[in-house]
Amino acid sequence: MDDPLAGLDDVPWESLRHTCGPPIDTPRRLREIARGEADDRTWSELYASITNQDSVDEASAAAAPFLINLTRVTSGDNLSLVLGLLDAIAAGITREAEVRERCIRAAELGFPRYVELLSAAEPEVRAVAASLVAAYPERLRAVRADFEAALDAEQDPGARAELLANYGRFVDPDDEEIRARLRAFVDDPSPLVAARAGFGLMKSVAHPPAPVWVDAVVRSLVAPASPGGGVDAPDLYVDEVLEGTPTAWRPLLLDALLRAFPEVRDRVGAFDLGGAILWLAFHWRLAGPACPPRPFVFVHSLAHPIPSDRSGVWPDQEDRFLPGVHWRTREERGPDVEFICGPYLGTWDQSLPKSFSAPDTTVTIAQPASAGSLTADERRVMEVLARSDTFWRTDSDLPMVYGLPARRREFAALVGL
């Protein structure tokens, strides 16, 4: 093609805003890519100036047309990295609605090219192209045949898992053709591919999931494994499963997690999945938003408050750092509210569901549970957790979110163990 960077110097880069300052080095870095001279520093600085930690700003939208052009003169790792930048721009992660829309629309200009790259030679390129195509659901119907052809032809397990992760975004998951194609992948030798197919099928509200689909998802959660091949596709995460599983099928998910939980051998996995099964059984007791608490939770006693992190931030002061989320202060709380809870500040932006950022959200924990008040599911969950040495390598604050004891002996005693 003609010069892919034509017009680059006409952009007022020095006046564009970004979190790392004016992206004045961006033109030089883009030219290094066009000449095939990009090194690790080139990519590091370009990612910092265009999509700093996946967030976007004015410079991101300005760079998108040039990055789209560069997809036609790059290949291999360089092409994957260019597409990765565009993928972050298309996601439009920013608090500014106008900037978000500009970024999304700027990256959309490359949509036809992303469809072409679904059949690229490199699996890494195919995987990122699939994510970019799926970023524009309003255009998916028109290219469904291309996407399905790419999915059926894909041989790399990692790229196949990435395509499957986006496949369910095309149309209603009750579409029988989609369901048939997903069923064909549930027996895939790659656990992650099978899990992605099973999870896609579980999202259908009209059809109860087959046990094999749920088990495929839970196996991946209990023992995450690399899919192999050329693409290191992201694992299926427990919060993604909790939020994506229709309410009607959550009891099936809970049953499968309880059967598999004794197999969990690492502390992080036990904490993650333990939090999941606690939420599935106990979430109705929460006074705050009805969505899963995050894996890492501090519980603060309002009678004897402790800092929420090493910086010494107290619960009553956290709303300075978390705009839109207001914790009950000593003056506002009632006599029946003993604790408040919140995630680590450092993981808030990346991990908390969007519903937590709603204005005037108050997060509290459940009132203390008694043995006589436990439901059958709550009792089952507590019995499984009480028997898990992995979950109780240290006393856990997490049960306190649901009004349960933080010490194992007291926790087990509540269900007669």
N, C-alpha and C positions, 0 to 999 in steps of 0.2 A: 504494500500500500504506500501512498504518499507519506510525507512526514507525519508520524503519529502524534507528534507534539506541536503541530502547527498552532500558533496562537498562545503558546505557553507563556511568552513574555508579555502578553497583553493582560494577563491576570494580575491585579494589584495585590500580590502575595503579602507584601509588607503591611498591608492594612487589614488583612483577614485575621479573625480571632481564632485562637486555639488555646487549649489548656497549657501547652508547653511554650506559649509565646508565638509571635508571628512566624509562620512557616516559611521563612525566607530561603531556607536551603532546599525546599521541596523541588523547585525547577531543576536544580543541579542533580538531585537524586533521581528524578524521573529520566533525565538525560543519560545518566549512568546505566539505567535499566535498558533504555532504548539502544544503547551502544553495546549491550552485553557485558558491561563492566561492573555490574552490581556485586558487592560483597556483603558479608554479614553486617558490617557497619551501615552500609547503604539501607538495608532492609530495616535494621533496628531504628535508625533515625527517621525513616519514612513512616514506619508504623507509629512512631511516637508523634510525628507532626500531623498525621492524617487521621488516625484512629487510636488515640491515646487510651490504652486499656479498654479497647472496644467502644469507647464513647466517641461521638462525632461532634463537629462544630463547622463553622463556615468554611474552613479550609478543606474539609472532607468533600463537601458538595462541589467545590471548585476543582478538585483533583479528579473527580469521578470520570469526566469525559476523556481525559488523557489516559487514565488507567484502562478504560474500555478499549481505546485504540491500541494500547500496549499488549492487549491479549492477542492481537494479530501478528505481533512481531516477537513474541516470547514463546518459550516452550519449557517443558519439564518443571523443575522446582521454581524457576522464575515465574512461570505462568501460574502455578499454584499460589504463589505468594501475591501476585497481582490480584488474582481472584479472591484471595483471603481479605485483602483490603476492601475490595468492592462488596464482599459479603458483610463486612462490618458496617460499611456505609449504608447498604440496603437495610440493615437492621435498625438504623436510625436511633441509637441509644443516646438520648439527651433529654434534659428537662425542658428544653425550649421547643415548643410545638412547631414554630415556623422553620427552625433549623432542621428538625426531624423530617418534615415534609420535603424540604429542599433536597436533603440527602437521599431520601427514598426515591424521589422522582429522578434525581441525577443518575443514580445507579440503575434505574429502570431503563435508561436509554440503551443499555447493553443487553437487554433481555433476549433479542434474537441470537446474539452471540453466545449467551449462556446455553441456549437450547442446542446450538451447534456443538458446543463442547461436552454435551452429554455423551458423545461418541468419540471423545478425544482418545489418544493413544495411552495416556498416563492415567492410572486409576485415581491418583490424588486430584487430578484436574477434574475428572468426572464427578468425584464426590463433592467438591466445592461448587461445581456448576449446578449440581442437583439442589444444593442449598439455596443458591441464587435464584434458580427457576421457581422454587417453592416459596420464595420470599414475596411473590406477587400472586396470591391466590386468585385474584380476579382474572388473571390471564391463563390459569392452569388448564381450563377445559380445552382451550384451543391447541394446547401442546401435549395433551394427555397421551396420545399415541406415541409421540417421541419419547416421553418419559418412560412409558411402559416398555417400549422396545429396548431402551437402555437398561432398565431393571432386569428384563428377561435375559439380556445378553451379558450382564455383568458377572465376571468370574472372580474378581477380587473380593474376599469376605468383608474387608473394611469398607470398601466403596459400596458394596451391596447393602451393608447395614445403614450407611448414610442415605442411600436412595430410599430404603424402606422407611427410615425415620421421617422422610418428607412425603412419602407416597400418599399417606392417609389424608393429606391436606388438599387433595384434588377435589373430591366431591364428598357427599354424604357417605360415611363409612358403611351404611347399610346397602350401598350399591353392591349387588351380588358379584359383578365382575371383579371389583376390587377385593372383595372378601375371598373369592376363589384364588386370586393371585397371591394374596397373603397366606392362605392356607397351604399353598405349595411350598412356602418357605419355613413353615413351623418346624419341619423335620430337618432343616439345614444342619450340616455338621458343625457350623460355627454357632456357639451358644448365643453370641450377640445378635447374629442374623435371626436366629429362631426367636429370640426375645423380642426383637423389634417387630417381627411379623405377628407374634402373639399379642403384643401390646396394641398393635393396630387393630386387631380383631376384638380385643377387649373393649375398645372405645365405643363399640356399637351398643346402643341402649336397647334396641329392639330384639336382639338375639342373645340369650345367655351364653357366655363364653364356655367353650369346652374345657374340661380340666387340664388337658394337655397344653392349651394356650397359656393358662394362668401359671402352670408349672414352669413353662419355658421362661416366662418373665421372672418368676421368683428365683429360678436357678441362676439367672444372670445377676440378680441383686445379691444373692448369697455368696456367690463366687465369681466376681467380675473377672473376665479373662480377655486378653487381647484377641481381636478377631483374626489376627494373622494377615498375611498378604502385604500389599504395599501401603495400605492406608491405616493409620492408627485412629479408627473411628471412636468417638466418645462413647463411654459405657452408658448403659441405661441406669439412670439414677433414681433412688427411691422417691425423692420429692416429685420428680416428673411422673412417676407411676401413680403416686397418691393423688396428685392434682388432675391427672388425665383419666383415671378410672371412674366411670359413671357411678353415682351413689348406689345404684341397684346392685352392682357387682362387687362392692367393697367387702361384703361378708365372704365372698369366695376368695378374694385376695387375702383377707385375714386368715382364713383357714389354711391356705397354702403357705403363708408366712409362718404360721405357728408350727406347721409340720416341718418346715425347713430350718427354723431358727436354731435348733440344737446343733446344726452343722456349722454354724458361724464360729470361726476360730480367732478372728482378729478383733481387737478392742474397738477400732473405728467402725468396722462393719456391724458389730454388736450394738454399738451406740446408735448408729444410723437406723438399723432395722428395728431395734428395740423402741426407738422413738416412733417409728412408723406403726408398729402394732399397738403401742400405747394410744396413739392418736386415733387409730381406727376403732378402738373399743371405748375410749374415754372422752372423745372430743366433745360430746354433748354436755359434759360437765363444765366446759370452759366458759368463762364469762366474757372473754374477748372474741375476736373474729373467728368464724368457723373454718379455719384452714390450718394445715399442719404447722406446729411450732418447728423452728429450725433445729438442725442437729445439735448445735452448741447453744445451750441455754443457761443463763445465770438466774438464780432465784434469790431475790433480795428480801430479807425480813424487814418490814417497815418499822418494827419495834427496835431492831438493831441493824440498821442498814450497813452494807459493806460496799466498797467501791466496785464498779462494774468492770474495771480494767486497771492496769497498772498506772494509768495516768491519774487515777483517783477521781474519776467522774462518778458523781453520786446519782442514784436513780432520779431524784427530783430535778437534776440538771440535764438529763440526757436529751430533752427535747431541743436543746440548743444545737445538737449534732444531728438530730433526726427530724428535719422539718416535716410538719404535718402529723407527727405522732406525739401524743401527749400522755405522759405517765401520770397516774394519780399521785398528787402530792399529799403531804401529811394533812393539809387543810381540807383537801377535797375528798379523801377516802372516808368511807363509812366505818363504823366499828366492826363490821363483819368482814372487812377486807384485810387479810393479814400479810399477803405477799404480792409482789408484782414480779414479772419476769420479762426478760428481753434477750435477744441474741447478741453475740459479740458485735461490737460496733464495726469492726473491720470486715465482717461478712454481710452486713446489712444490705448494701446496694446490690451485690451480686446474687444473694441467695433468697431474700425475702420475697414471698409472693406479692404481686402488685396490689392485692387487696389490703395489705398492711399499710400502704402509703396513703390511704384515703384520709381526708381531713378529719380531725377530732377522733381518731381511733384510740381507744383505751385498751390496753392489754392487761388482763388480770389472770390469776390462776384459779382453779376450782377450789371449793371449800373442802376441808378434810373429809375423806371417804371413810365410812365405817364398814365392817365386815358384812353387816346385814343389808347394806345398801348396794352391794356389788351385783351387777347383772351376771348372767352366765358367761358372756363373752369377756367381761372384765376379769372375772375369776380365772378363766382359761389363760388369759394373757399374763396375769400376775403369777400363776403357777409355772408357766414356761420361763418367764424371766427370773423368778426366784431360784430356779434350778440351774441357771446359766452362770457358770464360773466366769465366762468371758465377759458377760455384761457387768458383773460385779467385781471386776478386778480392783476397782475403787468404788467407794460409795458414790452414788450418782444423784445430782440435783434434779435430773430430768423428771423422775416420778413426781416430784413436788409440784410440778406444773398442774398435775391432775389431782392434787390433794392426797398424794400417797407418800409413805415414809421414804426418806432418802437413804436409810440404812438397810442393808440386806436382811438382817435378822428381824427387824420390825416389819419390813415389807413382806417377808415370808410368813410371819406370824399372823398377818391380816387374813391370809387364806388357809391358816391351819397347818403350815409346813414348818 
